[in-house]
Amino acid sequence: MRAADVEQSSLAARLDRLPVTSFHRQIVIRIGYIFFFELGDINSFAFAAPAIRAAWHVTIGTIAGITSATFFGMFIGATGGGWFSDRVGRKRALIVTTMWYSACSLLNAFVWDTTSLFAARFLTGVGLSAMTVVAVTYVSEMFPARARGTYQGKIMVVGLCGIPVTAYVARMLVPAASWGWRAVFVWGSLGLLFPLLARSLEESPRWFENHGRLAEAEDTLSRIEARARQEVGALPPIPPAGPARAPRPGGFNQLVSAGYLGRVVLLIGVWTCQTLGFYGFMSWVPTLLAERGFSIVHALEQSSAISIGAVPGAWIASRISDRWERKVLIATVAVSVAACGLIYGLSSTTATIVIFGFLVAMLIQVFTPLVYAYTPECFPTEIRNTGTGMSYGVGRLGNTFGPLLVAYLFGHFGYLSVFVYIAVCWLLVALLIAAFGPRTKGRSLV
C-alpha cells in the first residue's frame, strides 16, 4: 500500500480490527514494568516518612510539605509531559520520562536535609506524572477499541504489584538500619533499566499519521499487521474509513479552539477530587497509624497488608472495564471507596483496620485503570496527550495543598475527620462523572 493511501484506508480502522497478539502482550509487560516502579516510587515516601520523622525529628507539617512538593512536581510533569509527547512521539517520551523519574528517585537516597529532600521529591514528581500521562495515552492508541480498557487494567495489575512489593521492601529495609529508608529510594530507581526493554516497542501509528508522517505510519502498522498474520492467519477486513483528515497541530491552543475546554474542566475536577481522596488515604496510612499509637514496625506491617489490595483491584478492573460503560463503573466504584473509607476511619481493632483498609486499597485500584482508560478516550489524537496531561496534571496540583489539609484536620479535629474528608472527595468524583462525563465504551479513537 502506498503512503499516500494511508489516510483513505484509515489507520484507526486497521488498528481497531486487529486481534490481540504477542505484540500487545509485550506492551503489557513493558509498560507494566515502568508502572511497577512508578507506583512503588509514589508510595515510597509514605513508607519512609515515619523513619525520616524519627531520624530527623521533623513534624507532621514538614512531612506534609515534602509530600506537597511531589504533587506540585506532578502538575509540572503532567502538563509538560503531555505537550512533550504530542511533539516528539509517544515512544521517545516514554523513555525520557521514565529515565527522569528513575534518576530522581535515586537522588532521593542521597539527600542530607529536609530542603534537599523537598527538591528531590519535586523533581521525582515531575517525571512520575509525565510518564503516567504518556503511558496511558500510548496504551489507548495501540490497543483496539474493544480491548483497551481490559488491557489498561492488565497493565495496572503488573504495575500495582509495585505498591505491596515496595511496602514489603520498606518493611525489611527501614527497620534494618538508620539509613534503611534511603535504600527504599534506590529500589524505586530500577526503572533506569527500561531503555533495554523499550527497543521492541513501536511508535504510535496514530501519532505518525497526525504529524503527516504517513510513510512511517504505514511502515509501523505493516510490521504490526505482519506479526498478527504470523500468529492468527488472515486478518478481518478493514471497515470503511471516514473522511480523510489532514494533519492537525495540537497543543494548548487547539484544545480550546476544538471545543474541548469544558471536557478538560470536568476531568480536572475528577482528577483533583480523586487525587485528594486517593493520596489522602494511601500516602498517610503509615504515618497516621504511627501517630495513633502503633509502633513504626506495626504501622508498616498493617500498611503493607492493606497495600496488597491494589493487585486484585486492578485485576477486577481488567475484567469489567470493557463490559459496561466506563463512566457508570467509575461513579459506582467511587461511591464504594467513600463508604469503605468511612468505615476504616471508624475502626479501632487491627482486624477491622486491615480488612477495610484492604477494601479501600482494592477499590481505589479498581477505579484507577478505569479512569486511566477513560481520560485519553475523551480527546482526539492531536490533543490527546495535551488534554490528558492538563487534566491529570492540574488534578495532581490539587494535592499540593491536600497533605497540608490532612495535617490540619488531624491536628485540629482528630483521626476520623481525615476519613470524612476523604469520603467527600470520592463522592464528588462520582457526582461529576455521573452528571457530566461522556460515554466512551468501545468507541474508536479519532
Secondary structure, DSSP 4 states (H G I P E B T S, - for coil): --GGGHHHH-HHHHHHTPPP-HHHHHHHHHHHHHHHHHHHHHHHHHHHHHHHHHHHT--HHHHHHHHHHHHHHHHHHHHHHHHHHHHH-HHHHHHHHHHHHHHHHHHHTT--SHHHHHHHHHHHHHHHHHHHHHHHHHHHHHS-TTTHHHHHHHHHHHHHTHHHHHHHHHHHHGGGSTTHHHHHHHHHTGGGGHHHHHTTPPPPHHHHHHTT-HHHHHHHHHHHHHHHHHHHSSPPPPPPP---------HHHHHHHTT-HHHHHHHHHHHHHHHHHHHHHHTTHHHHHHHTT--HHHHHHHHHHHHTTHHHHHHHHHHHTTTS-HHHHHHHHHHHHHHHHHHHHH--SHHHHHHHHHHHHHHHHHHHHHHHHHHHHTS-GGGHHHHHHHHHHHHHHHTTTHHHHHHHHHHHH-HHHHHHHHHHHHHHHHHHHHHHPPP-TTPPP-
